[in-house]
Amino acid sequence: MFWTRLGDIPLAVLFTWLYNRIKGKSLLPVLLMHASMNATLDYLPRIKLTVYAVLGVVVLFVICTDRMWRKKTLE
């Protein structure tokens, strides 16, 4: 149970990043990503820890390459 709660933080970061990067602020890609992750984890329960580990690496990559800590310039 602890591992699934620990995985919620990177998921929230990834969903927020995806929403903020989409022009027009559409929820559809975020909803599709959420549904695909739910379907994957429901049908392949043995790989949950692996999915969360990969998710953590992806979130670190997104944070480092996108420079999320900087303010966006007004364009």
ZASE-53750 format. One record per residue: x, z, y of N, C-alpha, C in turn. Coordinates in Angstrom, 1 decimal. Example, Ala and Ser with C-alpha at 12.3 -4.5 7.8 and 13.67 -1.06 7.14 Angstrom:
<nodes>
NODE | n_x | n_z | n_y | ca_x | ca_z | ca_y | c_x | c_z | c_y
NODE | 13.2 | 7.8 | -5.7 | 12.3 | 7.8 | -4.5 | 13.2 | 7.8 | -3.3
NODE | 12.8 | 7.1 | -2.2 | 13.7 | 7.1 | -1.1 | 12.9 | 7.9 | 0.0
</nodes>
This chain:
<nodes>
NODE | n_x | n_z | n_y | ca_x | ca_z | ca_y | c_x | c_z | c_y
NODE | 0.8 | 0.0 | -1.2 | 0.0 | 0.0 | 0.0 | 0.9 | 0.0 | 1.3
NODE | 2.0 | 0.7 | 1.2 | 2.9 | 0.8 | 2.4 | 3.4 | -0.6 | 2.7
NODE | 3.8 | -1.3 | 1.7 | 4.4 | -2.7 | 1.9 | 3.4 | -3.6 | 2.5
NODE | 2.2 | -3.5 | 2.2 | 1.2 | -4.5 | 2.8 | 1.0 | -4.1 | 4.3
NODE | 1.0 | -2.8 | 4.6 | 0.9 | -2.4 | 6.1 | 2.1 | -2.8 | 6.8
NODE | 3.3 | -2.7 | 6.2 | 4.5 | -3.1 | 6.8 | 4.6 | -4.6 | 7.1
NODE | 3.9 | -5.4 | 6.3 | 3.9 | -6.8 | 6.5 | 2.9 | -7.2 | 7.6
NODE | 2.0 | -6.4 | 8.0 | 1.1 | -6.7 | 9.1 | 1.7 | -6.9 | 10.4
NODE | 2.8 | -6.3 | 10.7 | 3.5 | -6.4 | 12.0 | 4.1 | -7.8 | 12.1
NODE | 4.9 | -8.3 | 11.1 | 5.4 | -9.7 | 11.3 | 4.3 | -10.7 | 11.3
NODE | 3.2 | -10.5 | 10.6 | 2.1 | -11.4 | 10.6 | 1.5 | -11.4 | 12.0
NODE | 1.3 | -10.3 | 12.6 | 0.7 | -10.3 | 14.0 | 1.6 | -11.0 | 15.0
NODE | 2.9 | -10.8 | 14.8 | 3.9 | -11.5 | 15.7 | 3.8 | -13.0 | 15.5
NODE | 3.7 | -13.5 | 14.2 | 3.7 | -14.9 | 13.9 | 2.3 | -15.5 | 14.4
NODE | 1.2 | -14.8 | 14.2 | -0.1 | -15.4 | 14.6 | -0.1 | -15.4 | 16.1
NODE | 0.4 | -14.4 | 16.8 | 0.4 | -14.4 | 18.3 | 1.3 | -15.5 | 18.8
NODE | 2.5 | -15.7 | 18.2 | 3.4 | -16.7 | 18.6 | 2.8 | -18.1 | 18.4
NODE | 2.1 | -18.3 | 17.3 | 1.5 | -19.6 | 17.1 | 0.4 | -19.9 | 18.1
NODE | -0.5 | -18.9 | 18.4 | -1.5 | -19.0 | 19.3 | -1.0 | -19.3 | 20.7
NODE | 0.1 | -18.6 | 21.1 | 0.6 | -18.8 | 22.5 | 1.3 | -20.2 | 22.6
NODE | 1.8 | -20.8 | 21.5 | 2.5 | -22.0 | 21.6 | 1.6 | -23.3 | 21.5
NODE | 0.4 | -23.1 | 21.2 | -0.5 | -24.2 | 21.1 | -1.1 | -24.5 | 22.5
NODE | -1.0 | -25.8 | 22.8 | -1.6 | -26.2 | 24.1 | -3.1 | -26.1 | 24.0
NODE | -3.8 | -25.6 | 25.0 | -5.3 | -25.5 | 24.9 | -5.7 | -24.2 | 24.3
NODE | -4.8 | -23.4 | 23.7 | -5.1 | -22.1 | 23.2 | -6.2 | -22.1 | 22.1
NODE | -6.0 | -23.0 | 21.1 | -7.0 | -23.1 | 20.1 | -6.8 | -22.1 | 19.0
NODE | -7.8 | -21.5 | 18.4 | -7.7 | -20.6 | 17.3 | -7.7 | -21.3 | 16.0
NODE | -8.0 | -22.5 | 15.9 | -8.1 | -23.2 | 14.6 | -6.8 | -23.2 | 13.8
NODE | -5.7 | -23.5 | 14.4 | -4.4 | -23.4 | 13.6 | -4.1 | -22.0 | 13.1
NODE | -4.4 | -21.0 | 13.9 | -4.2 | -19.6 | 13.5 | -5.2 | -19.2 | 12.4
NODE | -6.4 | -19.6 | 12.5 | -7.4 | -19.4 | 11.4 | -7.0 | -20.1 | 10.1
NODE | -6.5 | -21.3 | 10.2 | -6.1 | -22.0 | 9.0 | -4.9 | -21.4 | 8.4
NODE | -3.9 | -20.9 | 9.2 | -2.8 | -20.2 | 8.6 | -3.2 | -18.9 | 8.0
NODE | -4.1 | -18.2 | 8.6 | -4.6 | -16.9 | 8.0 | -5.3 | -17.2 | 6.7
NODE | -6.1 | -18.2 | 6.6 | -6.8 | -18.5 | 5.4 | -5.9 | -18.9 | 4.3
NODE | -4.9 | -19.7 | 4.6 | -4.0 | -20.2 | 3.6 | -3.1 | -19.0 | 3.1
NODE | -2.8 | -18.1 | 3.9 | -2.0 | -17.0 | 3.4 | -2.9 | -16.1 | 2.5
NODE | -4.1 | -15.9 | 2.9 | -5.0 | -15.1 | 2.1 | -5.2 | -15.7 | 0.7
NODE | -5.4 | -17.0 | 0.7 | -5.6 | -17.7 | -0.6 | -4.3 | -17.7 | -1.4
NODE | -3.2 | -17.8 | -0.8 | -1.9 | -17.7 | -1.6 | -1.8 | -16.4 | -2.2
NODE | -1.9 | -15.3 | -1.4 | -1.7 | -14.0 | -1.9 | -2.8 | -13.5 | -2.9
NODE | -4.0 | -14.1 | -2.8 | -5.0 | -13.7 | -3.8 | -4.8 | -14.4 | -5.2
NODE | -4.3 | -15.6 | -5.2 | -4.1 | -16.3 | -6.4 | -2.8 | -16.1 | -7.0
NODE | -1.8 | -15.7 | -6.3 | -0.5 | -15.4 | -6.8 | 0.0 | -14.0 | -6.4
NODE | -0.7 | -13.0 | -7.0 | -0.4 | -11.6 | -6.6 | 1.0 | -11.1 | -6.9
NODE | 1.7 | -11.7 | -7.8 | 3.0 | -11.2 | -8.2 | 4.1 | -11.5 | -7.1
NODE | 3.8 | -12.5 | -6.2 | 4.8 | -12.8 | -5.3 | 4.6 | -12.2 | -3.9
NODE | 3.8 | -11.2 | -3.8 | 3.5 | -10.6 | -2.5 | 4.8 | -10.1 | -1.8
NODE | 5.6 | -9.4 | -2.5 | 6.8 | -8.8 | -1.9 | 7.7 | -10.0 | -1.4
NODE | 7.8 | -11.0 | -2.2 | 8.6 | -12.2 | -1.8 | 8.1 | -12.8 | -0.6
NODE | 6.8 | -13.0 | -0.5 | 6.1 | -13.6 | 0.6 | 6.4 | -12.8 | 1.9
NODE | 6.3 | -11.4 | 1.8 | 6.6 | -10.6 | 2.9 | 8.0 | -10.7 | 3.4
NODE | 8.9 | -10.8 | 2.4 | 10.4 | -10.9 | 2.8 | 10.6 | -12.2 | 3.5
NODE | 10.1 | -13.3 | 3.0 | 10.2 | -14.6 | 3.6 | 9.6 | -14.6 | 5.0
NODE | 8.4 | -13.9 | 5.1 | 7.7 | -13.8 | 6.4 | 8.6 | -13.1 | 7.4
NODE | 9.3 | -12.0 | 7.0 | 10.1 | -11.3 | 7.9 | 11.3 | -12.2 | 8.4
NODE | 11.9 | -13.0 | 7.5 | 12.9 | -13.9 | 7.9 | 12.4 | -14.9 | 8.9
NODE | 11.3 | -15.5 | 8.6 | 10.7 | -16.5 | 9.5 | 10.4 | -15.9 | 10.9
NODE | 9.9 | -14.7 | 10.9 | 9.6 | -14.0 | 12.2 | 10.9 | -13.8 | 13.0
NODE | 11.9 | -13.3 | 12.3 | 13.2 | -13.2 | 13.0 | 13.8 | -14.5 | 13.5
NODE | 13.6 | -15.5 | 12.8 | 14.1 | -16.9 | 13.2 | 13.3 | -17.3 | 14.4
NODE | 12.0 | -17.1 | 14.4 | 11.1 | -17.5 | 15.5 | 11.5 | -16.7 | 16.8
NODE | 11.7 | -15.5 | 16.6 | 12.0 | -14.6 | 17.8 | 13.4 | -15.0 | 18.4
NODE | 14.3 | -15.3 | 17.5 | 15.7 | -15.6 | 18.0 | 15.7 | -17.0 | 18.6
NODE | 15.1 | -18.0 | 18.0 | 15.2 | -19.4 | 18.5 | 14.3 | -19.7 | 19.7
NODE | 13.1 | -19.0 | 19.7 | 12.2 | -19.2 | 20.8 | 12.4 | -18.4 | 22.0
NODE | 13.3 | -17.4 | 21.9 | 13.6 | -16.5 | 23.0 | 12.3 | -15.8 | 23.6
NODE | 11.5 | -15.2 | 22.7 | 10.2 | -14.6 | 23.1 | 10.3 | -13.5 | 24.1
NODE | 11.5 | -12.9 | 24.3 | 11.6 | -11.8 | 25.2 | 11.8 | -12.2 | 26.6
NODE | 12.0 | -13.5 | 26.9 | 12.1 | -14.0 | 28.2 | 10.7 | -14.4 | 28.8
NODE | 10.6 | -14.3 | 30.1 | 9.4 | -14.7 | 30.8 | 9.3 | -16.2 | 30.8
NODE | 8.1 | -16.7 | 30.7 | 7.9 | -18.1 | 30.8 | 7.9 | -18.5 | 32.2
NODE | 8.6 | -19.7 | 32.5 | 8.6 | -20.2 | 33.8 | 7.3 | -20.9 | 34.1
NODE | 6.9 | -20.8 | 35.4 | 5.7 | -21.5 | 35.8 | 6.0 | -23.0 | 35.9
NODE | 5.2 | -23.8 | 35.3 | 5.5 | -25.2 | 35.3 | 4.3 | -25.9 | 36.0
</nodes>
